[in-house]
Amino acid sequence: MSINIVTLVGRVGSDPDIKYFESGSVKCRLTLAVKRRSRNSDEPDWFTLELWDKTAEVAGNYVRKGSLIGIKGSLKFDTWSDRQTGANRSTPIIRVDQLDLLGSKRDGEGGTADTSSEHF
């Protein structure tokens, strides 16, 4: 048996980067800042998220820099060969299967945060 499930809640670091393909597929990439409970530092951990199709379109329409979101997905590694050195490189990516819209940064600052969430 093997399990590869990642669940994160954090703030989006930049507006979503949306790409449309001739096949009709839609891909969205964005970064997510998550504070680690056990850490004393104020510096968050940063994750790169990859969303596809309907979930990617929802992110493109409703998610902006500073938005509070929750995600569930799986960890994968993008690999490539460095053009200059020829060395193999890789970077971790969270492939998002579920996106929850939890509110924007402005919602939390106003003191009346919307506690409802939408699930896609």
N, C-alpha and C positions, 0 to 999 in steps of 0.2 A: 504494500500500500504506500502511496506517496501523496503528499498534500502540498499545494502551492497556493496559499490564500494570503493576500495582503489587504488589510483594512486600515485606512488612514483618515484622519480629520485634520484639516488645516486650511490655511489661506493661500489663495492663488497668487503666484509671484508676478505674472504678466498676463496680458490679454491672450486668449487662445490663438494658436497658429493653425489655421484651417487650410487643408488642401483637398481639392476635388479632382478625382481621377476620371479618365474617359470611360472606365468600366461602370461608373456610377457610384463607386465607393467614396466615402468621405473619411478623412483622417484628421484628427485634432491632436496637437501636442501642447502641453502646458506644464508649468512647474508648480510644485506645491511645497509650502513651508510648514513644517510640523515641529512643534516644541516637544522635546523628550522630557518626560516627567522626572527621570532620575538625574538629569543634568542641572548643574548650578548656573551654567552660562545662559545668557539670553539669546544666544545664537541658535537658530532653528536648523534642523536637518532638511535638506532640499531633495525632492524627488521629481523625476521627469515622468509625466503621465502620457499615455497614448490611448486615445479613444477612437472608436470606429463607428461609422454609419450613423444610426439614429442618435446614439449617445453623443457622438461627435457634433452633430447638428445642434443638439440641445445645449451642449457646452458653448458652441459658437454663438448661439442666440442669447444665452442667459448668464454665462459666467464671464466675469471681468476681473482685472487685477484687484486683489483685496477681498474677493468673494470668499465666504466660508463654505467649504464643501466637504462632503464625506464620500469616500470611494471604497469600492471593494473590487479586487482584481487579482492578478497573478504577476509574479516577478519573472521577467525574461531578460536576456542579454542581447543587445545589438552588437554584432561583431563586424569588423572591417579590417582591411589592410591599409596601414598608413602609407600615403602616396610618396612621402619623402624618404622614409626609412624602410618601408616594406614590412615593418613589424605589425604583428596582429594586435588589434586593439578591441576593447569591448567597454560597454557602458550599461549599467542596469536601467531598465525601463519597467514601469508598472503598467501593464495592459489592463485597462479599466473595463470591467463588465457592468458595474453598477455605479451610478452617480446620484448623489443626494445633494440638492441645493438647500443649504442651511441658512443662508442670509448673506448680506454684504457687510463690509467693514462699517459702513455708515449706520446699519441697523444696530450694531452693538454699541456704537458711540452715543446714540440718541437715548439710551436707557430703556427703550421699548423694543427689544429685539424680537423678531418674529420667530417663534419657536416651532412653527410648522415647517415641514420639509417636503420636497417633492422628490420622488424616486423615479429614475429612468434607467 
